[in-house]
Amino acid sequence: MYVTIPTDHYAPSYHFKPRVSRGKSTEVSFKAGAYLYFEGDAVERLYEVKSGVLRLTRLLEDGRRQVISFGYPGDIVGFPASGLHHTDCDVLVDARLQPYSRAALESGANDPQLHQDLLEAALREISAMQDHFLMLGRKSAAEKVASFLSVLAERVGDDMGNYRKISLPMSRADIADFLGLTTETVSRSLTQLRKAKVIAIENIHTVIILRPQALLALSDGHQDMVA
């Protein structure tokens, strides 16, 4: 999952949805804290997230960490870069994953439909990554945090009448490393949204979106609609 807001706000996300039943490989389960792979490992499989949450990270040369993306149900992780994994990938929430062989991405000889689906998923990831980079470079801290919450509300939020409830299994430091902010800035932005009654913080891992449209407006840079 990258921070990308669909043009049609709160429309269904265009993540991976195979059009035919595969049934050729068994789903695998991973417990929270487990690693699927490490940066530099040879890519043997791609993984479709069926349930749970994954975290993709890289370490910079100076030791700082960058969270590249989070893997939510419907996402595919593990696309190769020159045949290698370009991130570490660990499990934040117990996950069920559907593995696909790397060969299915590179050749449609055995399953042309799966090959096409994986290629389309890879192209969508590239587009989402470009949108995410634009967000990192152009949006303010408050707009980044609002965008992050809006995407989660759209992807995995639970309806509560006029509200949306979202789970934040990642830490504030994870969010900061994902959005290119400091942990203090993320916490301050969440506090500002709470004081403006745009969100309510039920606990450190649960946020209730009280005013979804105001949050969405802030993500688009309309600060005046938050007051």
Secondary structure, DSSP 4 states (H G I P E B T S, - for coil): ------SSTTPPP-----SS---SS--EEE-TT-EEE-TTPBP-EEEEEEEEEEEEEEE-TTS-EEEEEEE-TT-EE---BTTB--SEEEEEEEEEEEEEEHHHHH--SS-HHHHHHHHHHHHHHHHHHHHHHHHHHHS-HHHHHHHHHHHHHHHH-EEETTEEEEE--S-HHHHHHHHT--HHHHHHHHHHHHHTTSEEEEETTEEEES-HHHHHHHHTT-GGGT-
